[in-house]
Amino acid sequence: MSYVAWVVDPEKAVIYLHDGTALRSATNSVPHGLLDFASDWFVGQDPGDPARRYRGAIDEIAIWTHALSPG
C-alpha cells in the first residue's frame, strides 16, 4: 500500500509518495492560480484522454482548504 498526497499552493505543486519504506517527493515550481470548482473534476483519470487513468484501487480521499506540511 502507498500513501500519496498532492499539495498545491500559489507558488508550486508538490506530490508526495510514501511506499512503505521511504517518503519521496517531486515539485512543480510553476505558479498555480485559483481554480473554480464549479465544474466536474476527476480523481484517477484525465477527462481529456480517457486512456490516461489509474488502474487500481483509490481509497480515503480528502481535500483541505490549505496546504499541508510533509509531516
C-alpha positions as CSV (number, residue, x, y, z in Angstrom):
1,M,0.0,0.0,0.0
2,S,1.2,3.5,-0.7
3,Y,0.2,6.9,0.6
4,V,0.1,9.8,-1.9
5,A,-0.5,13.5,-1.2
6,W,-0.7,16.3,-3.7
7,V,-0.3,19.8,-2.2
8,V,-1.0,22.8,-4.4
9,D,-0.3,26.3,-3.3
10,P,0.0,29.5,-5.3
11,E,3.8,29.2,-5.8
12,K,4.1,25.5,-6.5
13,A,2.6,22.0,-6.5
14,V,4.3,19.1,-4.7
15,I,3.4,15.4,-4.9
16,Y,4.5,13.1,-2.0
17,L,4.6,9.3,-2.2
18,H,5.3,7.0,0.8
19,D,5.7,3.5,-0.5
20,G,6.0,1.9,3.0
21,T,9.8,2.3,3.1
22,A,10.6,5.9,2.2
23,L,9.0,9.3,1.6
24,R,9.7,10.7,-1.9
25,S,8.5,14.0,-3.5
26,A,8.5,15.9,-6.7
27,T,7.9,19.6,-7.1
28,N,6.5,21.6,-10.0
29,S,7.6,25.2,-9.4
30,V,5.2,26.8,-11.8
31,P,2.7,29.3,-10.2
32,H,-0.8,27.8,-9.8
33,G,-3.7,30.2,-9.8
34,L,-7.0,29.6,-8.1
35,L,-9.5,27.4,-10.0
36,D,-13.2,27.4,-9.8
37,F,-14.6,24.0,-8.7
38,A,-18.0,24.7,-10.3
39,S,-17.4,22.0,-13.0
40,D,-16.7,18.3,-12.7
41,W,-13.3,17.1,-11.5
42,F,-11.8,13.6,-11.7
43,V,-9.6,11.5,-9.5
44,G,-7.5,8.9,-11.2
45,Q,-8.5,9.8,-14.8
46,D,-7.7,12.6,-17.3
47,P,-11.0,13.7,-18.7
48,G,-9.3,14.9,-21.8
49,D,-7.8,11.5,-22.5
50,P,-9.8,8.5,-21.1
51,A,-6.9,6.2,-21.8
52,R,-4.9,8.0,-19.2
53,R,-6.3,6.6,-16.0
54,Y,-5.1,5.0,-12.8
55,R,-5.7,1.2,-12.8
56,G,-6.0,0.2,-9.2
57,A,-7.9,1.0,-6.0
58,I,-8.2,4.5,-4.6
59,D,-9.4,4.9,-1.0
60,E,-9.8,7.7,1.5
61,I,-9.7,10.9,-0.5
62,A,-9.6,14.2,1.5
63,I,-9.4,17.8,0.4
64,W,-8.3,20.6,2.7
65,T,-8.6,24.4,2.2
66,H,-4.9,25.0,2.9
67,A,-1.6,23.4,2.0
68,L,-0.3,20.7,4.5
69,S,3.3,20.2,5.5
70,P,5.1,16.9,4.6
71,G,4.7,15.8,8.2
